[in-house]
Amino acid sequence: MIKLNIHEAKTHLSRYLSRLEQGEWILLCRRNTPVAEIRPLPPTRKSKRPIGLAKGVFKVPKKFFEPLPPDVLDSFYGRKG
């Protein structure tokens, strides 16, 4: 973990990028009080995700496609039932 105040981060962020790429993260502070974290992104996938891995494991029930009950629909539109 790298602890930086905002001014230091703004001034020297490029200096810390290589350490972020290696898995370290930055605790960003305002007057030594933590306010945010900067973490590296996970590596991007090199191949496409396979489709159908759960085939046969889960079946969508027919009830899933039926209309929602009126009280649930009302909650979507902010109406009080």
N, C-alpha and C positions, 0 to 999 in steps of 0.2 A: 504494500500500500504506500502510495506517495501522498503526503499531505501538503496541499498548496493553498495559499491565499489567492484570492481572485486576481490581484495585480500580477503576481508571479505567473499564474496560469496564462493570463492574457499576453504577457511579455515573452514567455518562453515555452509556449505549448508545443511548438514543433520539436523542441528538445526532448519532450516526454513521449512523443508518438511511438518511437521504437520500443520503449518499455511497455507501453500499452499493448502493442502488437504481440509482445511476448507473454501477455497474460496479467500483467500488473494492472492495478486500477488506482484512480486518483480520487482522493477525498478533497473536495473543493470547499474552502472555508471563507467566511467573511469575518475578519478580525478574530481569527483562530476558532471560530464557531462553525462546525460543519453545516453545510447547506445543501450539498449535492454530491453525487458520485459520478465519475466518468469511468465506464467499464468497456473493455474491448467487446466487439461483436463476435458471436460464434463464427467459425469458419463457414464459408458458403459451400453448399452441396455441389459436388462435382458431377453427379449423375442425377437424372430425374427420379423423383420418388415413384416407386412401383405402385400401380393401381390394383386394388382388389386384394390386399393382404388379409382383410377380415372377411372375405367371401365365405359364406356358410357359417360364420361365427355369430353373426347378428342378423336378424331379419326385422325390417321395419313393419310394425303392425298396421293393419288396415285403418285402425282408429286414428292413426297419426294424420291421415289425409282428410278426416272429417272436419267440418267447421268448428271453430272454437266456441265455447259457451259464451252467452251474452255478457256475463259478469267479467270474463277475461278480456273480451273485446272492449268493453267499456274502460277497463283500466289502461288499455293501449291509447285510447283517445282522451284520457283524463276525465272521463265522465264518472260521476258517483252513482253506484247502482243501488 
